[in-house]
Amino acid sequence: MARTRRTPEPILRLLKQVDVLTAQGKSIEKICRERSISDATYYTWRKEYGGMQGDQARRLKDLQAENKRLKRAVADLTLDKQILQDVASENFSPLSGTGNV
């Protein structure tokens, strides 16, 4: 089955449709099958987006993307710091001629 990325707005629309259909007596399994999603996907979306409005969901995705970018920046800076500490701990002294080059 091909994997599709859905944006928050269609996910919220689908969750509202599922709520309406379950109130009418349909089972979640049957609704998910009709919408071509798995039960696990539905429950994951419900956990993540349950009770949100469209703008809140968009803001959540924006914050998650920013958080990912910031984590990557912190990891890069931490790596740079570790490299500099390793170089500094080798007792490198360019004037004495005893340092490793």
C-alpha positions in Angstrom: 0.0 0.0 0.0 1.4 3.4 -1.0 2.1 5.7 1.9 0.6 9.2 1.8 1.4 12.2 3.9 -1.7 14.0 4.9 -1.8 17.6 6.2 -3.5 18.4 9.5 -6.6 19.9 7.9 -7.7 16.7 6.1 -6.9 14.6 9.2 -9.1 16.8 11.4 -11.9 16.6 8.8 -11.6 12.8 8.8 -11.6 12.7 12.6 -14.8 14.7 12.7 -16.4 12.4 10.0 -15.5 9.4 12.1 -17.0 11.0 15.2 -20.3 11.6 13.3 -20.4 8.1 11.8 -19.6 6.4 15.1 -22.5 8.3 16.7 -24.7 6.9 13.9 -23.7 3.4 15.0 -20.9 2.4 12.5 -17.8 0.7 13.8 -14.4 2.4 13.7 -12.9 -0.5 11.8 -15.5 -0.3 9.0 -15.1 3.5 8.8 -11.3 3.2 8.6 -11.6 0.5 5.9 -13.9 2.8 3.9 -11.4 5.7 4.2 -8.4 3.5 3.3 -6.6 4.0 6.6 -5.6 1.5 9.3 -7.1 1.4 12.7 -3.7 2.2 14.2 -3.4 5.3 12.0 -6.8 6.5 13.2 -5.9 6.0 16.9 -2.6 7.7 16.4 -4.2 10.7 14.7 -6.9 10.9 17.4 -4.2 10.9 20.1 -2.2 13.6 18.3 -5.0 15.8 17.0 -8.0 15.0 19.1 -9.9 18.2 20.1 -7.8 20.5 18.0 -8.9 23.1 15.5 -7.2 23.6 12.1 -5.0 26.5 13.2 -3.9 24.7 16.3 -2.8 21.7 14.3 -0.9 23.8 11.8 0.9 25.6 14.7 1.7 22.2 16.2 3.4 21.0 13.0 5.3 24.3 12.7 6.6 23.9 16.2 7.6 20.3 15.6 9.5 21.4 12.5 11.2 24.2 14.4 12.1 21.9 17.3 13.6 19.4 14.9 15.7 22.1 13.4 16.9 23.4 16.8 17.8 19.9 18.0 19.9 19.4 14.9 21.7 22.8 15.6 22.3 21.8 19.2 23.8 18.4 18.1 26.1 20.1 15.6 27.3 22.7 18.2 27.8 19.9 20.8 29.9 18.0 18.3 32.0 21.1 17.5 32.5 21.8 21.2 33.7 18.1 21.8 36.1 18.3 18.9 37.6 21.6 20.3 37.9 20.1 23.7 39.7 17.0 22.4 42.2 19.2 20.5 42.7 21.4 23.5 43.4 18.4 25.8 46.3 17.2 23.7 48.7 19.7 25.5 49.4 21.3 22.2 52.1 24.0 22.5 53.2 25.5 19.2 56.1 27.5 20.8 57.8 24.6 22.6 58.0 22.3 19.6 56.8 19.3 21.6 53.2 19.3 20.4 51.8 16.9 17.9 50.9 18.4 14.6 
